[in-house]
Amino acid sequence: MAHRVGMEVSIAVSHAVQMSRAEAIAAYPITPQTHIVEHLSSMVANGELDAEFVNVESEHSAISTCIGMSATGARTYTATSSQGLALMNEILFIASALRLPIVMTVANRALSGPLSIWNDHGDIMAARDIGWIQIFVENGQESFDHSVMAFKIAENHKVLLPTIINLDGFILSHVVEAMEFPEQELVDKFLPPYHPRFSLDPKNPVTMGAFAMPEVYTEVKMGHQMALTGSYDHILSVWKEWGDLTGRHYKPVEKYKTDGAKILLLTMGCLSEVAEVAVDEMRDAGLEVGLLKLRMWRPFPFADLRKAVEGAELLIVCDRALSLGGAAPPVLAEVRSAFYEMPNRPRTASFVIGLGGRDIPPGVFKDIVAQAQAEAQTGPTEEYHIFGVRG
Amino acid sequence: MIEIRFHGRGGQGAVTSVELLALAAIAEGKFAQGFPSFGPERRGAPVLAFCRVDDRHIRLRCKIASPDVVVILDPSLIRIQNPPADLKPEGIIVLNTPKTPEEVRRDYGFKHTLALVDANKVAREVLGVPIVNTTMMGALIKATGVMKLESLEGPLKERFGPLAVKNFNALKTAYEQTVIEERRS
């Protein structure tokens, strides 16, 4: 039977990785990811996890080591945040191009400068195009569930793509809360040992990471694109299998009180639940407001999103990152692209919130809706709003 | 939902307190959150820590801006932070002080319900060190009934190992010695 635990979410993630029987871990500690890899390191040292834990001198080395270990056919895990993810950047593209099913937790944190250890989505949005599967979670339970599911998704031979689980730093990673852990038996049944399609083996030599002449580079990239968009169906089937086993079902775009909603908010990560509280209060006050929670970021669930906004007049996109000098913040840019050719598309309004750890109580979402409603009459004063910024 | 905010100084154990309280509440079958204020805290500097307890899954991820209870581990913070400034009118101030309710109201101008205990004295006598966090949890439970004292035994054992018994005794002693005085209108 599953059992209920109280635990810091970071520690729960380390248990999820342990129960997934990760075989190889290389990581460099960085706030707010540190507790995850600290505990994994203890588990390996104490013999509670039979894995190779490689201490490295930087995140660049961490992901490079993960590539080597994954290439030998080991179930491989790492975690990072912010500058750490940025330092990995050039190698992240290689991990996905080599089709290595590494699982990585990103405890999302703002990028410097100014130096900030606090939460926003600037780190992952700067790594948007690395060719990895990218999923967002809302609470401790989801952090556990998706950490386990990520291995099964990534290692599917029709997928074979590295996968990132995005977990908001501090406001989720460092909270002690209640979760349900499944039995090891259930995890083992759900997630059998990893059998690589190809691996580095002196008896059966293969080349990994060869260079590509102009005649084939485009075709390889096309293959990568097809694998990533094609991973959608496999992700859904893994989520369904987990849902059938645990009763916890997940969708690429989660809907909350959207029936009859003329106005929809769109959020990602753990602020989605804060937005739910605001939606409850606005619904009680008679406002026809609903919420869309974008769980799957790569591959982007275009069809789900288009369907989810049917009937809505206004979609208010809440970004947690900026695209300085660009047309729109990252999520809004994606959403607008999804809608551009769509008849009867809703209008969009855009608010950037919670940068560098700015506190977001439910009232923020109510203020945003009020402002967007007012501007629906008069037209927006700006292309997008950085909400609550002081002049 | 009950929202509790701890005011302490780095090293006094405010963060440990909220984590232990959350774990105890979860062990009772409730839902809870315990989390620090995530600042660049260091020993001696003012620290905030937060605890929410509810009968259903808690969806908030923000700081506690309008608490039901403030727990003040160090009375020297009153002058620099004014912890009850945003406390709900029917809220409770749990304060580590050797003073009587009359003295506290006179010296600090507090109007809220008071729960007072000389936690430094209890901690020195029972624990042998003036670390007041577990002690003040006893006062908090006396003032609020947010959970059973016994529910903290497991989490204390997990966190403090052989020192858990002493900590639980400090908590019980503080529970017994805490003086409650209803708010003045």
Interface residues (C-beta under 8 A of the other chain):
Chain A: R4 V5 G6 E8 P32 I117 W118 N139 D168 F170 I171 L172 H174 V175 V176 E177 A178 C270 L271 E273 V274 E276 V277 G357 D359 I360 P361 P362
Chain B: V18 E19 A22 L23 A25 I26 A27 G29 K30 F31 A32 Q33 G34 F35 P36 F38 P40 H57 I58 R59 L60 R61 C62 K63 A65 P155
